[in-house]
């Protein structure tokens, strides 16, 4: 029996987010039916949040993910993972 959820290789890293921002994204992804994976981690010691959450998303839904990201955070969020957003940049 196979799952409808994408395989691990079918996910692409979106970026690392503080918990509050991650919660906003994950709620919207859930509402849109977009598969995602999360991995909490501690960032290097610097004046940032004590925990960040790495978010990976279904690689077949990148356009929808990019639109949700823009709706929530606009186009200028410096957290963009460049390989993910390469096709969505205005460069």
Buried (B, 14 or more C-beta within 10 A) or exposed (E): EEEEEBEEEEBBBBBBBBEEBBEBBBEBBEEEEBBBBEEEEEEEEEEEBEEBBBBBBBBEBBEBBBEBBBEEBEEEBEBBBEEBBEEBEEE
